[in-house]
Structures are given as structure tokens and as C-alpha cells.
Amino acid sequence: MEYAVLKSMVIALLLGFMIGMQRTMSRMPQSGQSFAGSRTFALLALIGYLAGWLGEAVPGFVFAATAVVGLLVGLSYYLKVTRFHKTGMTTQVAAVVTFLLGLMVYASLESYAIFIAVLMVVLLEIKPRLREFEAHLSSTDINAAVLLLAMSFIVLPVLPNEMIGPYELFNPYKTWLMAVIIAAISFVGYAAVKLFGHKRGLFITGAAGGLISSTGVAVSLSKMFANQFSLLNNYAAGVAVACTFMYLRVLFEAAVIYPALAKLLAPAFLAATAVGLLFTYYLYTRSQSADIHLENEAITKNPLQLSEAIKFGLIFGVIYGAIAFTENRFGNVGVYIVSLISGITDVDAITLSLSELSKDGKLLKSTAMNGIVIASVTNSLVKLGIVFWIGGLKLGWRTAQFFILTLGSMATVLSLTEFFLL
């Protein structure tokens, strides 16, 4: 017996068994019967494998096996509806896919089959979360998702990918692409808030809010803290985790546009992220149990709106052009000035602008890195000022401790990196 054949056959059986086990476990709370369990799913994968094997010797055997499996699945669904008066085809569809996974394994597509099987288990397992998420969806959210698709696959392809306008500083394609990217990233945080709910704690909601607007989180929590002084660590942790995820957001945005630049930024920003998470955990262990409702338009508003996309596109276009213009006339100093000014209100546009210019060879990677760091530090200090102004001295000082540690770790890593490169 060949080892390769035995190995692939075992892989097919294990994939089927894994999917069948998930189906069995999902039915245990209901104590309901179904046409297929762990063994049946394993056998379905094996049937798919054998169908591909025997199909080489018997023409049409794969089609015959597929028809038999389809007939069995269809019959099971018919009995489920007529005898048990239940609907839903998830298990039946999973059975068909399991049969096809067996065929894929025989076709030497094991890695793809494993990936699909794991993806299936994840999709099957998150059913309660998906139902909760769907319950929170509105027609506005659906329309916004359709808008993102239209922005990505209808508007973007028809825009000219060339520099136009005065001094050739504006690129319509790249400007709209950045709007799509930032809207998609923000929507991840918006979806997380929808999925976890506003009442699942400041830590989860603050982390999700950090993917949308860490400044919005800082403003919202500072206002709420004025009425709940006893929950100092709770609110400080919410601000801290939102700002920590801002560091990750900046690093991710740079990686999407120019991975080589993100590689330079990674040590400093990952260090700040690690220190931020540790400080957040420190606050979490000293927090009180409380059910807090987080409300802020910047967090609860769906970011996939045409007005938001246009607004960010205009901001990006202005900053992109300003950097290119000032760099030509004032060198790196001009870039750093623009980074400082733009960081006061937003760190996303300057990050994407500098990454794109560095990718195109119009800026040195070191210059782009320094500009992103300047904008991030400026934005952090602005948020700290907001917390002091709105939340008061106690919340401001606790938040200042977070920024001293995170920005200090970022500066330390940057200094060490520069020292070793010299």
C-alpha cells in the first residue's frame, strides 16, 4: 500500500469527521435527530475520495456517485420537512461540500480542501453570532455594504490612474482607492460594535471603536466619566485600548499600501501596541464590574456612507498634494510640517498619503516613517488634551500614564533602531 494514498485517504476522513463533529455538537442542546453525524460525514468524504479514484478506471463514475449523494441529501431534506416539519438546509449543504472535499483531496488539492473545511467549521460555528449580527442590521447597513461594492468594483475601475490638475498633484484612482480602504477598515470596527453590542463592556467596544475613531472613543468616554467617577479604571481602560488599536490601524494601513514601509514601522508600533495592551490589562484587573452603554455618533454611525467616503477622499487628496508640493520646495521639513498639522485631526489620511508617495519613489522610506510617527504622536497628544479638558484631571492623568508608556516605548525602539543602523 502506497503511503501517499493512505495519507490522503486519512486526510479526507479526518476532514469529514471534523465537519460531522461540529454538526453533531451543534444539535446536542436540541437533542434532535439528523440524517448525518460524525461517521456519516467522514464516509461522505471517503465516498468523494473513492469516486475520484474509481472515476479514472470507470468513466462517468464521478457523475454517478454525485447523483447518488445528491439523491440521498435531497431525500433527507424531504423527510426533514414532511416528517419533522423543520426547514433549513445547512447540514445538507455541508454534506454535499464534504463529498466534494473528498474529491479535492484525491485530486491532490489537500491544502485547499483543509482550508475550505476549516472555513466551513468556522461558518457553521458562528451561527448564533451571525443571527445576533443580522438582528442588529438595518436597511441603512445593507445599503452601505452595497455602496462599498459599488465604490470598489464600479466606480474605482473607471477612474483615471494618472496625475491631473495644477502641478499634477491629484490622482483620482488613488484618492478613491484610499477612500475605499479606510471605509472598509472602519466598517470592521462598526461591525464589531454591532456584533458585540454596546453593553458588552468598555474594553471590547473600545477596541472596536479604535478601528473606527479612537478620538470619538476618547470624547465619548470623557463625557460619560463626568457622571461616574468611581469607574476611573474602566473608562481609562476604554480610552487606552482604543488608542492601542489606533497604533495597529496605522501599521495595517501602511502594510496595505507599502509593506516595505510597514516593516520599518513595525518594531516601534508593535512595541507601543504591546505596552498599551499590558497597561490596559493592568487597568482591567483593577476595574469594577459595570454595564456601560457607549454612545458616540463617530462610533455608532455606519462609516460606509457616500458623504464619508467623499470627505475622506478630499482630505486624502489635499494632504497628498500638500506633501508632494511642500517636499519639492522645502524638503523633509515641509513633509514633517504637513504631518504635524494633519495629525491634529486625522492620522489615517497622512499615513496613506505618505505610504503611497514612498511606494511611488517620491519620498524616502525614512522620511515617510518619520512623518507617520509625527502624525501619530500629534494625534495622541490631541486625544490626551481632549481627555484632560472633558474628563478632568483624574482621567487625564491616568490616560497620560498610558501615553507616556506607549509613546516612550515607541521612541525607545526608534532610537535603538537608528543606533544599530548607524
C-alpha positions as CSV (number, residue, x, y, z in Angstrom):
1,M,0.0,0.0,0.0
2,E,1.4,3.4,-1.0
3,Y,2.0,5.8,1.8
4,A,0.8,8.8,-0.2
5,V,-2.6,7.2,-1.0
6,L,-3.1,6.2,2.7
7,K,-2.2,9.7,3.9
8,S,-4.6,11.4,1.5
9,M,-7.4,9.0,2.4
10,V,-6.9,9.7,6.1
11,I,-7.0,13.4,5.4
12,A,-10.3,13.1,3.7
13,L,-11.7,11.0,6.6
14,L,-10.5,13.5,9.2
15,L,-12.0,16.5,7.3
16,G,-15.3,14.8,7.1
17,F,-15.2,13.7,10.7
18,M,-14.3,17.2,11.8
19,I,-17.3,18.7,9.9
20,G,-19.6,16.0,11.2
21,M,-18.5,16.5,14.7
22,Q,-19.4,20.2,14.5
23,R,-22.8,19.3,13.1
24,T,-23.4,16.8,15.9
25,M,-22.2,19.2,18.7
26,S,-24.5,22.0,17.3
27,R,-27.5,19.7,17.7
28,M,-26.8,18.4,21.2
29,P,-28.6,21.2,23.0
30,Q,-31.7,20.5,20.9
31,S,-31.4,16.7,21.2
32,G,-32.6,16.5,17.7
33,Q,-32.0,13.8,15.1
34,S,-30.4,14.4,11.7
35,F,-29.6,12.3,8.7
36,A,-25.8,12.7,9.2
37,G,-23.4,12.7,12.1
38,S,-19.6,12.4,12.5
39,R,-19.3,9.0,11.0
40,T,-21.7,9.8,8.1
41,F,-19.8,12.9,7.2
42,A,-16.5,11.0,7.3
43,L,-18.0,8.4,5.0
44,L,-19.2,11.1,2.6
45,A,-15.7,12.5,2.3
46,L,-14.4,8.9,1.8
47,I,-17.1,8.4,-0.9
48,G,-15.9,11.6,-2.7
49,Y,-12.3,10.3,-2.5
50,L,-13.2,6.9,-3.9
51,A,-15.4,8.4,-6.6
52,G,-12.3,10.3,-7.8
53,W,-10.2,7.2,-7.6
54,L,-12.6,4.8,-9.4
55,G,-13.5,7.5,-11.9
56,E,-10.2,7.0,-13.5
57,A,-11.0,3.4,-14.3
58,V,-14.8,3.7,-14.8
59,P,-15.8,6.7,-17.0
60,G,-18.7,8.6,-15.6
61,F,-18.4,7.1,-12.1
62,V,-17.9,10.5,-10.5
63,F,-21.1,11.8,-12.0
64,A,-23.0,8.6,-10.8
65,A,-21.6,9.0,-7.3
66,T,-22.5,12.7,-7.2
67,A,-26.0,11.8,-8.3
68,V,-26.4,9.2,-5.6
69,V,-25.1,11.6,-2.9
70,G,-27.4,14.3,-4.2
71,L,-30.4,11.9,-4.2
72,L,-29.6,10.9,-0.6
73,V,-29.3,14.5,0.5
74,G,-32.5,15.5,-1.2
75,L,-34.4,12.6,0.3
76,S,-33.1,13.5,3.8
77,Y,-34.3,17.1,3.3
78,Y,-37.7,15.9,2.1
79,L,-38.1,13.7,5.2
80,K,-37.0,16.5,7.4
81,V,-39.7,18.8,6.1
82,T,-42.5,16.3,5.8
83,R,-42.0,14.2,8.9
84,F,-40.3,16.5,11.4
85,H,-41.7,19.8,10.0
86,K,-38.3,21.5,10.1
87,T,-36.6,23.7,7.5
88,G,-33.1,24.7,6.9
89,M,-30.5,23.1,4.6
90,T,-27.3,23.9,6.4
91,T,-26.5,20.3,7.2
92,Q,-27.5,19.0,3.7
93,V,-25.3,21.6,2.0
94,A,-22.4,20.8,4.3
95,A,-22.8,17.2,3.3
96,V,-22.5,18.0,-0.4
97,V,-19.4,20.2,0.3
98,T,-17.9,17.4,2.3
99,F,-18.3,15.0,-0.6
100,L,-16.6,17.5,-2.9
101,L,-13.8,17.9,-0.4
102,G,-13.1,14.2,-0.7
103,L,-12.8,14.6,-4.4
104,M,-10.4,17.6,-3.9
105,V,-8.2,15.5,-1.7
106,Y,-7.9,12.8,-4.3
107,A,-7.1,15.5,-6.9
108,S,-4.0,16.4,-4.8
109,L,-5.7,19.6,-3.6
110,E,-5.2,18.8,0.1
111,S,-4.2,22.2,1.2
112,Y,-7.2,23.9,-0.4
113,A,-9.5,21.2,1.0
114,I,-8.2,21.7,4.5
115,F,-8.6,25.5,4.2
116,I,-12.2,25.1,3.0
117,A,-13.0,22.6,5.7
118,V,-11.7,24.9,8.4
119,L,-13.6,27.8,6.9
120,M,-16.8,25.7,6.9
121,V,-16.4,24.8,10.6
122,V,-15.9,28.5,11.4
123,L,-19.0,29.5,9.4
124,L,-21.1,26.7,11.0
125,E,-19.9,27.5,14.5
126,I,-20.6,31.3,14.4
127,K,-24.3,30.8,13.6
128,P,-25.5,32.4,16.9
129,R,-23.3,35.4,16.4
130,L,-24.4,35.7,12.8
131,R,-28.1,35.7,13.9
132,E,-27.3,38.3,16.5
133,F,-25.5,40.4,14.0
134,E,-28.3,40.1,11.5
135,A,-30.8,41.1,14.1
136,H,-28.9,44.4,14.6
137,L,-28.7,45.1,10.8
138,S,-30.8,47.8,9.3
139,S,-31.7,48.7,5.7
140,T,-29.1,51.5,6.0
141,D,-26.4,49.0,6.8
142,I,-27.3,46.8,3.8
143,N,-27.4,49.8,1.5
144,A,-24.0,50.9,2.9
145,A,-22.5,47.4,2.1
146,V,-23.9,47.7,-1.4
147,L,-22.3,51.1,-1.7
148,L,-18.9,49.7,-0.7
149,L,-19.2,47.1,-3.5
150,A,-20.1,49.8,-6.0
151,M,-17.2,52.0,-4.8
152,S,-14.8,49.1,-5.2
153,F,-16.0,47.4,-8.4
154,I,-17.9,50.0,-10.4
155,V,-16.5,53.5,-9.6
156,L,-12.9,52.6,-8.9
157,P,-12.1,50.8,-12.2
158,V,-13.3,53.7,-14.4
159,L,-11.2,56.4,-12.7
160,P,-8.0,57.5,-14.4
161,N,-4.9,56.3,-12.7
162,E,-2.8,59.4,-13.5
163,M,-1.8,62.7,-12.0
164,I,-4.0,65.6,-13.1
165,G,-4.8,69.2,-12.0
166,P,-2.4,72.0,-11.2
167,Y,1.2,70.8,-10.7
168,E,-0.2,67.3,-11.4
169,L,-0.7,66.6,-7.7
170,F,-4.1,64.8,-7.8
171,N,-4.7,61.2,-8.8
172,P,-8.4,60.3,-8.9
173,Y,-7.8,56.5,-8.8
174,K,-5.5,56.5,-5.8
175,T,-7.7,59.0,-4.0
176,W,-10.8,56.9,-4.4
177,L,-8.8,53.7,-3.6
178,M,-7.8,55.2,-0.2
179,A,-11.4,56.1,0.5
180,V,-12.4,52.5,-0.1
181,I,-9.6,51.1,2.1
182,I,-10.3,53.4,5.0
183,A,-14.1,52.8,4.7
184,A,-13.6,49.0,4.7
185,I,-11.3,49.2,7.8
186,S,-13.7,51.4,9.6
187,F,-16.6,49.0,8.8
188,V,-14.8,46.2,10.5
189,G,-14.9,48.2,13.8
190,Y,-18.5,49.2,13.1
191,A,-19.5,45.5,12.5
192,A,-17.7,44.5,15.7
193,V,-19.7,47.1,17.7
194,K,-22.9,45.7,16.1
195,L,-21.9,42.1,16.8
196,F,-20.8,42.6,20.4
197,G,-23.3,45.3,21.3
198,H,-22.7,48.5,23.2
199,K,-23.3,46.9,26.5
200,R,-20.6,44.2,26.4
201,G,-18.1,46.3,28.2
202,L,-15.9,49.2,27.5
203,F,-12.9,47.0,26.6
204,I,-14.5,45.2,23.6
205,T,-16.4,48.2,22.4
206,G,-13.4,50.5,22.9
207,A,-11.2,48.1,20.9
208,A,-13.8,48.0,18.1
209,G,-14.2,51.8,18.3
210,G,-10.4,52.2,17.9
211,L,-10.8,50.7,14.4
212,I,-13.3,53.5,13.6
213,S,-12.3,56.6,15.6
214,S,-10.1,56.5,18.7
215,T,-10.8,60.2,19.0
216,G,-14.5,59.5,19.1
217,V,-14.0,57.0,21.9
218,A,-11.9,59.4,23.9
219,V,-14.6,62.2,23.6
220,S,-17.5,59.8,24.4
221,L,-15.9,58.2,27.4
222,S,-14.6,61.5,28.8
223,K,-18.1,62.9,28.7
224,M,-19.5,59.8,30.4
225,F,-16.9,59.8,33.1
226,A,-18.1,63.1,34.4
227,N,-21.1,61.2,35.9
228,Q,-19.3,58.0,37.1
229,F,-16.1,59.0,39.0
230,S,-16.0,55.6,40.7
231,L,-15.2,53.8,37.5
232,L,-11.9,55.6,36.7
233,N,-10.1,52.4,35.6
234,N,-13.0,51.3,33.4
235,Y,-13.0,54.5,31.4
236,A,-9.3,54.8,31.3
237,A,-9.0,51.3,30.0
238,G,-11.6,52.0,27.3
239,V,-9.6,55.0,26.1
240,A,-6.3,53.1,26.4
241,V,-7.5,50.1,24.3
242,A,-9.0,52.4,21.6
243,C,-5.7,54.3,21.3
244,T,-3.8,51.0,21.3
245,F,-5.8,49.7,18.4
246,M,-5.1,53.1,16.6
247,Y,-1.4,52.0,16.5
248,L,-2.3,48.7,14.9
249,R,-4.6,50.5,12.5
250,V,-1.8,52.8,11.3
251,L,0.5,49.9,10.9
252,F,-2.1,47.9,8.9
253,E,-2.8,50.9,6.6
254,A,0.9,51.3,5.8
255,A,1.2,47.5,5.2
256,V,-1.7,47.5,2.8
257,I,-0.1,50.3,0.7
258,Y,3.6,49.7,1.1
259,P,4.7,46.6,3.0
260,A,8.4,47.7,3.0
261,L,7.5,50.9,4.9
262,A,5.3,48.9,7.3
263,K,8.3,46.7,8.0
264,L,10.3,49.8,9.2
265,L,7.3,51.0,11.3
266,A,6.6,47.6,12.8
267,P,9.1,47.4,15.7
268,A,8.1,50.8,17.1
269,F,4.4,50.5,16.6
270,L,4.2,46.9,17.8
271,A,6.2,47.8,20.9
272,A,3.7,50.6,21.6
273,T,0.8,48.1,21.0
274,A,2.3,45.6,23.4
275,V,2.9,48.1,26.1
276,G,-0.6,49.5,25.5
277,L,-2.3,46.1,25.9
278,L,-0.3,45.4,29.0
279,F,-1.4,48.7,30.6
280,T,-5.0,48.1,29.5
281,Y,-4.8,44.7,31.2
282,Y,-3.4,46.3,34.3
283,L,-6.4,48.7,34.4
284,Y,-8.8,45.8,33.6
285,T,-7.7,43.8,36.6
286,R,-8.5,46.8,38.8
287,S,-11.8,47.7,37.2
288,Q,-15.2,47.3,38.6
289,S,-18.0,45.2,37.1
290,A,-20.3,47.6,35.3
291,D,-22.7,47.6,32.4
292,I,-21.9,50.8,30.5
293,H,-23.7,51.9,27.3
294,L,-21.2,53.6,25.0
295,E,-22.8,56.2,22.7
296,N,-21.0,58.3,20.2
297,E,-22.0,59.2,16.7
298,A,-18.5,58.7,15.4
299,I,-18.7,55.1,16.6
300,T,-22.3,54.1,16.0
301,K,-22.6,55.8,12.6
302,N,-22.1,53.5,9.7
303,P,-18.8,54.6,8.1
304,L,-19.9,53.3,4.6
305,Q,-21.7,56.4,3.6
306,L,-21.1,58.3,0.4
307,S,-20.6,61.5,2.3
308,E,-17.9,59.9,4.5
309,A,-16.1,58.4,1.5
310,I,-16.1,61.7,-0.4
311,K,-15.0,63.6,2.7
312,F,-12.1,61.3,3.4
313,G,-11.2,61.3,-0.3
314,L,-11.0,65.0,-0.3
315,I,-8.8,65.0,2.8
316,F,-6.5,62.5,1.4
317,G,-6.3,64.3,-1.9
318,V,-5.4,67.6,-0.2
319,I,-2.8,66.1,2.1
320,Y,-1.3,64.0,-0.7
321,G,-1.0,67.1,-2.9
322,A,0.3,69.2,0.0
323,I,3.0,66.7,0.9
324,A,4.2,66.4,-2.7
325,F,4.1,70.2,-3.1
326,T,6.0,71.0,0.1
327,E,8.5,68.2,-0.3
328,N,9.5,69.6,-3.7
329,R,10.1,73.1,-2.3
330,F,11.0,72.6,1.4
331,G,12.3,69.0,1.5
332,N,11.7,66.8,4.5
333,V,10.9,69.8,6.7
334,G,7.8,70.5,4.6
335,V,6.7,66.9,4.9
336,Y,7.0,67.0,8.7
337,I,5.1,70.2,9.0
338,V,2.2,68.7,7.0
339,S,2.3,65.6,9.1
340,L,2.2,67.6,12.3
341,I,-0.8,69.7,11.1
342,S,-2.8,66.7,9.7
343,G,-2.1,64.6,12.8
344,I,-4.2,67.2,14.8
345,T,-7.4,66.0,13.2
346,D,-6.7,62.6,11.5
347,V,-3.9,60.1,11.2
348,D,-5.3,57.9,8.5
349,A,-5.1,60.3,5.6
350,I,-1.5,61.2,6.3
351,T,-0.5,57.5,6.8
352,L,-2.0,56.5,3.5
353,S,-0.6,59.6,1.7
354,L,3.0,59.1,3.0
355,S,2.8,55.3,2.2
356,E,1.7,55.9,-1.3
357,L,4.3,58.6,-2.0
358,S,7.0,56.4,-0.6
359,K,5.8,53.5,-2.7
360,D,5.9,55.6,-5.8
361,G,9.5,56.6,-5.0
362,K,8.6,60.3,-4.4
363,L,9.6,60.1,-0.7
364,L,12.4,58.2,1.1
365,K,11.0,55.5,3.4
366,S,12.8,57.1,6.3
367,T,11.0,60.4,5.6
368,A,7.6,58.7,5.3
369,M,8.3,56.7,8.5
370,N,9.2,59.9,10.4
371,G,6.1,61.7,9.1
372,I,3.8,58.9,10.2
373,V,5.4,58.9,13.6
374,I,5.0,62.6,14.0
375,A,1.3,62.4,13.0
376,S,0.7,59.6,15.4
377,V,2.3,61.4,18.3
378,T,0.4,64.6,17.5
379,N,-2.9,62.8,17.3
380,S,-2.1,61.0,20.6
381,L,-1.4,64.3,22.3
382,V,-4.6,65.8,20.9
383,K,-6.6,62.9,22.4
384,L,-4.8,63.4,25.7
385,G,-5.7,67.1,25.7
386,I,-9.4,66.1,25.0
387,V,-9.5,63.7,27.9
388,F,-8.0,66.4,30.3
389,W,-10.4,69.0,29.0
390,I,-13.6,67.0,29.1
391,G,-12.9,64.2,31.5
392,G,-10.9,66.1,34.2
393,L,-7.6,65.7,35.9
394,K,-8.1,62.1,37.3
395,L,-9.0,60.6,33.9
396,G,-6.5,62.8,32.2
397,W,-3.6,61.7,34.4
398,R,-4.5,58.0,34.1
399,T,-4.6,58.4,30.3
400,A,-1.3,60.4,30.4
401,Q,0.3,57.4,32.0
402,F,-0.8,55.3,29.1
403,F,0.7,57.7,26.5
404,I,3.9,58.1,28.5
405,L,4.4,54.4,28.4
406,T,3.3,53.7,24.8
407,L,4.9,56.8,23.2
408,G,8.0,56.3,25.3
409,S,8.4,52.7,24.1
410,M,7.9,53.8,20.5
411,A,10.6,56.5,20.9
412,T,12.9,54.0,22.6
413,V,12.6,51.4,19.8
414,L,13.1,54.1,17.2
415,S,16.2,55.3,18.9
416,L,17.6,51.8,19.2
417,T,16.8,51.0,15.6
418,E,18.6,54.2,14.4
419,F,21.6,53.4,16.7
420,F,22.1,49.9,15.3
421,L,21.7,51.1,11.7
422,L,24.4,53.7,12.1
